[in-house]
Amino acid sequence: MMPSLSLRVSQNLTLTPQLQQSIRLLQLSTQELTQEVEQMLDENPFLEREGDDAPEPEPGKEAAESAESAESTEAADAADKVADAVTDPGNTSDFEPGASDLPLDFGAGKETGVDAEAAAGDSASDWEEWGGELPARASATDDDDETPMSDRRSEHLSLQDVLHRQALSLRLCQEDRAALYFLIESLNDDGYLEETLAELAQSFGDASDPERYEALLHHLTVALRLLQSLEPIGVGARNLSECMQLQIKAQQRLLDEEGSDTPEADALALDTALLVCQESLDLLARRDVRKLTQLTGCNEAAVRSALGLIAKLEPRPGRPYADVDRNAIIPDVIVRPSNERGLPVPGFSVQLNAEVMPRLRVQDVYANALRSHKGSEGHGALQQRLQEARWFIKNIQQRFDTILRVSQAIVERQRNFFVHGELAMRPMVLREIADELGLHESTISRVTTAKYMATPQGTFELKYFFGSGLGTETGGSASSTAVKALIKQLLDEESAKKPLSDAKIADLLQAQGIECARRTVAKYREAMRIPPASLRKAL
């Protein structure tokens, strides 16, 4: 073959750094965008917040970070204290976990509380005796009486705070006190102890010394019994079964205190509930009364009473103390009813949330200084950093403009939803909005992911307004979201003694002109986390 030269014309798309940054910023959530902005402000000297000489920290952020750092340091110190105390029992250095945050110390010299030696006894009755008498909370100080009630409501107490305050009334030795503090700090948000005592003892290191390891395990065992006696009942459990058993045993102790006044049916229900919790939790979840009756040896009426009692237990003891503000969703777009004329969507005002929009600008002093020193050493690198700051500001603005355009198109197409609710939702796919705005479907997908809209009907992710359609007898289509809302409405109105099956729900939808198969009904019901009819039936 002879070599030859030829010309060929072709087109290709190259993603410039500016376009890559624009795409990346578009798919970030509000929280991720805030982190990106803070990082850029730290790295680029030409970028600053508008109206401020320096970026201001978020309200309470510095205090929260210092508190978290202090808590983690205290937890680590507690672990070291347990190990040191066991290794050297004579070393009783001042260990007062949480002393800087709590008004009292750990009951040193107090006449009330529980002695650690009695708590370490082998008799189960001794444990129940002192466990039932533990006070629910520490006594208030004089300063608490002067605290306004409004301030008390605004103060958030975590599960660890509540447990530490109860632990103040316990009269413990140095080792058990440190071990109890360590276990409290090891609880998860639900109040469960995810690691075994053996794993916690090994976490101190040096597991090669059997004597030291056994001593650590002993103190952790004593601390666990103490922890499980505190309120809320069920805290410190290693699994769901143990959590429910702790709560049932607490109710049994209360009935034993009442003596002869205790109804025999209540005592039998508690005994049966304890046996049921010790069996397979799968049978309990399926409410398989027949198999549970065979395994427990109790009659069917007692098992049904036990299931009703178990349903009233708290599977997550730490739930009441969860910090709900930490999981609050900040909307990117706010939709309000409006009577103003000339709005993109008649009857509704669609606006960006100003609180989530970073206000940035180029540092004029540095930019002017760079402009007056052209040709100097390092000028090219600094000029590139200046251009990056300008691109970043432009891409941020373009991100919010795109979110606003997409939100206005969604509100315009789903206007009936904002007036009447979920039942008025219409089917809509990404392609419809993409064709209307002249954008690609992938762009619409990035915009609608992890972006939220506050509406008169509630706060929803932008992706919530998209859904497939189901055929109707009239030849139209109904949104899957509207069908889910209709199914939920039917289930809310059903009889508890005779709940609706999936097939019956499909028939009811068919009667209203919506073609929905039984399998589709089951899929929608499971998506809404609604149990089947057999589990919804009243006992």
DARA-V607291 format. One line per field, one symbol per residue. ss: DSSP state (H for helix, E for strand, - for the rest). phi: phi as a letter, one per 40 degrees, with the letter a starting at -180 (. if undefined). psi: psi as a letter, one per 30 degrees, with the letter a starting at -180 (. if undefined). A space follows every 50 residues. Layout:
ss=???
phi=???
psi=???
This chain:
ss=----------------HHHHHHHHHH---HHHHHHHHHHHHHH---EEE- ----------HHHHHHHHHHHHHHHHHHHHHHHHHHH------------- --------------EHHHH----HHHHHHHHH---------HHHH---HH HHHH----HHHHHHHHH---E--HHHHHHHHHHHH-----------HHHH HH-------HHHHHHHHHHHHHHHHHHH-----------HHHHHHHHHHH HHHHHHHHHHH--HHHHHHHHHHHHHHH--HHHHHH--HHHHHHHH---H HHHHHHHHHH--------HHH--HHHH-----EEEEE-------E--EEE EE-HHH---EEE-HHHHHHHH-------HHHHHHHHHHHHHHHHHHHHHH HHHHHHHHHHHHH-HHHHHH-HHH---E-HHHHHHHH---HHHHHHHH-- -EEEE--EEEEHHHH-E-EEEE----EEEHHHHHHHHHHHHH-------- -HHHHHHHHHH--E---HHHHHHHHHH-----HHHH---
phi=.ccababbcababbccdccccccccccccccccccccccccccbccbacc gbcaccccdgcccccccccccccccccccccccccccbcccbccbbcgcc bbcbccgcgccchbccccccccccccccccccccccaccccccccccccc ccccccbccccccccccccccbccccccccccccccccccgccccccccc ccccgfccccccccccccccccccccccccbcchcgccaccccccccccc ccccccccgcccccccccccccccccccccccccccfcccccccccgccc cccccccccccccccbccdcbcccccbcccccbbbbcabccgcdbdgbbb bcccccccbbacccccccccccbcgccgcccccccccccccccccccccc cccccccccccccbcccccbhccccbcabccccccccgbcdccccccccg bbbcbcchbbcdcccbacbbcbccgcabcccccccccccccccccccbcc ccccccccccccgbcbccccccccccccfbccccccccc
psi=kkklklkkklklkkjleeeeeeeeeefkleeeeeeeeeeeeeejffklkk fkflkklkkfeeeeeeeeeeeeeeeeeeeeeeeeeeeiffjhljjikgef fkflahgkgkflakkeeefglfkeeeeeefefgkkfllkllefeffkkee eeefkkkleeeeeeeefffkjlleeeeeeeeeeeffkaffgljfkleeee effflhffjeeeeeeeeeeeeeeeeeefflkkkfkglfleeeeeeeeeee eeeeeeefbffkkeeeeeeeeeeeeeffakfeeeefhieeeeeeefglle eeeeeeeeeeffljfjffefgkjfffgkkjkfkkkkkkgklgkejkfkkj lkjfffjkjllkjeeeeeeeefhkflkgeeeeeeeeeeeeeeeeeeeeee eeeeeeeeeeeefheeefefaefgklkkleeeeeeefhlleeeeeeefkg klkklffaklkefffkllkkllfffalkkeeeeeeeeeeeefglkffilk leeeeeeeeefggkjjleeeeeeeeeeghklleeffkk.
